[in-house]
Amino acid sequence: MLERDIGASRKKGVAVTFIVHASRGEDATTTIRLSVVVAIAKGRSLAEEGWQVFITGPDGIRYYPSEFDKLLSFSPVLHARE
């Protein structure tokens, strides 16, 4: 999904999801979040606990902890200012 499509979907009321993937040893977990801020908080929390984490954004790209701030471009609050 392209960024312009994500913006259009958001305006139509379609849910934009963020999938938090984490693994540690033989354990793995996946959670789905509708809020980018909540997804980033969950990802950072897991990373601090020693999990290997990435978040799949609505664009299908994997974002690793050092890239989590890039996900904020999907925040509706930021787009409301435009």
Sequence and secondary structure as in RCSB ss.txt:
>XXXX:A:sequence
MLERDIGASRKKGVAVTFIVHASRGEDATTTIRLSVVVAIAKGRSLAEEGWQVFITGPDGIRYYPSEFDKLLSFS
PVLHARE
>XXXX:A:secstr
  HHHHHHHHHTT    EEEEEEETTEEEEEEES HHHHHHHHHHHHHTT EEEEE TTS EE GGGGGGGGGG 
HHHHHT 
